[in-house]
Amino acid sequence: MATRRSPAKTLATRTRSHERLLAGLTLALAVEERFHEKVARLARVMVPALADCVVVDVVTQNGVERACTVVDDPRRLDFVRDLERRQTGSPPPIDAIRTSTTSFVRTVTDSHRERMTDDPGQLEVLRRFGPRSYVTIPVRAGGVCFAAFTFSFSTSERRYLSADVARLEELVELIAFPVFALHALEAARHGGRPSDVVPRHRKTSRPPRSREGR
């Protein structure tokens, strides 16, 4: 007969897991490397503890571009990238960066998938292999929204809840400034500034509230 774990043991396990995650992110931030390499390293720390797949999008002088895609199974990488290339409409990262607001979908439905593509064949692929739950969080620093992290579950039955979203927002806020500083440095090296390519948002006493997609 299976025994149920006590709440105290469950909490202790979660605490240790969170501490290991924070330690991994701290070590990743300490490594000297270029911006795209840095965000990819951070994303690898987050998979699979926080997601089956983590993608990072960043604003450049050419618009919003994909900085990295990290998946739990390397064999899925080509498939995920193919989905990205075929996607139409307004992807969640672009909306998150434009509005500087976190969005999440606890359970992806056909209405969500239809906003991702207008191709019937691609819609069927999304039904079979696409994300089942996702969270997109804008990365802000110094009044600037310059990137977005998207966390998703596709291969597992896990779903994001409001408490998960709050935890992810805290982690993204933790890494936002050092990542922004690296982004700003590389922009300066190419003769630009983050403010040249990233929309500024009015400062408020609190960050924009998360909104759940319907």
Beta strands, then each sheet from edge to edge (+ up, - down):
strand 1: 53-60
strand 2: 63-71
strand 3: 103-105
strand 4: 133-141
strand 5: 144-153
strand 6: 211-212
sheet 1: 2+ 1- 5+ 4- 3+ 6+
end
